[in-house]
Amino acid sequence: MKSTEICRLLGIQYPILQGGMLWIATAELAAAVSNAGALGVISPYAGMDNMGDPVKNLEDQIKKTRQMTSFPFAVNIPLDLKDSGILIDLAIRQAVKIIITAAGSPEMYSEFIKGMGIKVLHLVSSVRQARLAEASGVDIIICEGVEAAAHNGFDELPLFSLIPQIVDEVSLPVIAAGGIVDSRGIVASLALGAAGVQLGTRFVVVEENIAHQNYKQAILEAGDKDTAITARKLLPTRSLKSGFSKQLLELEAHGATAGEIRRFIGYRRARKGQIDGDLEAGELYCGASAGLLKEILPAGQVVKNLVSEYQIIINELL
Ligand SMILES: Cc1cc2nc3c(=O)[nH]c(=O)nc-3n(C[C@H](O)[C@H](O)[C@H](O)COP(=O)(O)O)c2cc1C
């Protein structure tokens, strides 16, 4: 597979990132991905008890990851978490080398993180946000299209349109995310000017992921029309169609306000779906390409397949 600027900047063999996943991107998953030559990412709540302490949990996850891999890994910090500043502080004290921020302004911490000699990546979903991230001093931009699982940008821009527009607008390397589950998506993203890819849903359905079997199975059974975007007025979110998301869509169709949507979603629905496996009441984040996912594999095998199938496509194109 092509070695891009991302590989040099992050010290990885392949320009592939496993996406941060708040409750389920654990040390075990990140280490398996990093050991395979891609970039594993850990998340602050991953592996934590429902009422656990995210700061303590993240510290444990960082230490555990180090025991399982000597390759680079990153920490993902959604800036809308209550403790985001403390979590960034912890990651810095733990000498983490790569931090990925999302769901907030890159102006908040990028210069500070960079000043500590740490690579900072920020997730964007529009050209305007990409420009702001560049001006804020981030090293790499992750450009996420509306195909992506979990939280989407308000403008709901598709990845194929977004990548070249962002690439033309900024001079930083750009990583593509959203709906990429196999090497076809990687080749296409690189052709559009991306220097790497980030995959989320593909790394839910792997052996090392602690996600509940019900959730994994529901992803494997999903077809092209089985995900939906909910909470458009509050925080557009792509997940599997389920009892919960159908009820939410109905509320929205009846003109529910952002406050009413927030009250309906309530507390820790994502954990209920992804960890407890409650397919009715839980929130089951899932990307739009789930229909392509047919089996649970070891994470390292996923990376191997992405690399070998990439080469087959390139050979066919030549
Ligand atoms: C279960 C789940 C949880 C996620 N949580 C986060 C998160 O905490 N922070 C973040 O930046 N992105 C999060 N994402 C988005 C992924 O990191 C990634 O960008 C996205 O899944 C890419 O789209 P794909 O799923 O179609 O590959 C999550 C995705 C999933 C599937």
PDBQT file of the ligand as one rigid body, heavy atoms in Angstrom, charges set to zero:
ROOT
HETATM    1  C1  LIG A 401     -19.678   3.085  17.846  1.00  0.00    +0.000 C 
HETATM    2  C2  LIG A 401     -19.011   4.322  17.327  1.00  0.00    +0.000 A 
HETATM    3  C3  LIG A 401     -18.645   5.318  18.216  1.00  0.00    +0.000 A 
HETATM    4  C4  LIG A 401     -17.996   6.488  17.749  1.00  0.00    +0.000 A 
HETATM    5  N1  LIG A 401     -17.558   7.412  18.665  1.00  0.00    +0.000 NA
HETATM    6  C5  LIG A 401     -16.742   8.411  18.235  1.00  0.00    +0.000 A 
HETATM    7  C6  LIG A 401     -16.073   9.249  19.176  1.00  0.00    +0.000 A 
HETATM    8  O1  LIG A 401     -16.199   9.086  20.400  1.00  0.00    +0.000 OA
HETATM    9  N2  LIG A 401     -15.269  10.229  18.697  1.00  0.00    +0.000 N 
HETATM   10  C7  LIG A 401     -15.078  10.415  17.343  1.00  0.00    +0.000 A 
HETATM   11  O2  LIG A 401     -14.320  11.321  16.968  1.00  0.00    +0.000 OA
HETATM   12  N3  LIG A 401     -15.706   9.639  16.440  1.00  0.00    +0.000 NA
HETATM   13  C8  LIG A 401     -16.499   8.635  16.848  1.00  0.00    +0.000 A 
HETATM   14  N4  LIG A 401     -17.059   7.782  15.932  1.00  0.00    +0.000 N 
HETATM   15  C9  LIG A 401     -16.795   8.001  14.475  1.00  0.00    +0.000 C 
HETATM   16  C10 LIG A 401     -15.588   7.164  14.009  1.00  0.00    +0.000 C 
HETATM   17  O3  LIG A 401     -14.411   7.524  14.676  1.00  0.00    +0.000 OA
HETATM   18  C11 LIG A 401     -15.371   7.286  12.494  1.00  0.00    +0.000 C 
HETATM   19  O4  LIG A 401     -14.965   8.572  12.114  1.00  0.00    +0.000 OA
HETATM   20  C12 LIG A 401     -16.618   6.892  11.720  1.00  0.00    +0.000 C 
HETATM   21  O5  LIG A 401     -17.170   5.723  12.258  1.00  0.00    +0.000 OA
HETATM   22  C13 LIG A 401     -16.287   6.680  10.252  1.00  0.00    +0.000 C 
HETATM   23  O6  LIG A 401     -17.405   6.221   9.542  1.00  0.00    +0.000 OA
HETATM   24  P1  LIG A 401     -17.672   4.645   9.280  1.00  0.00    +0.000 P 
HETATM   25  O7  LIG A 401     -18.244   4.115  10.545  1.00  0.00    +0.000 OA
HETATM   26  O8  LIG A 401     -18.656   4.607   8.177  1.00  0.00    +0.000 OA
HETATM   27  O9  LIG A 401     -16.357   4.011   8.958  1.00  0.00    +0.000 OA
HETATM   28  C14 LIG A 401     -17.741   6.634  16.369  1.00  0.00    +0.000 A 
HETATM   29  C15 LIG A 401     -18.130   5.617  15.494  1.00  0.00    +0.000 A 
HETATM   30  C16 LIG A 401     -18.743   4.472  15.954  1.00  0.00    +0.000 A 
HETATM   31  C17 LIG A 401     -19.090   3.365  14.980  1.00  0.00    +0.000 C 
ENDROOT
TORSDOF 0
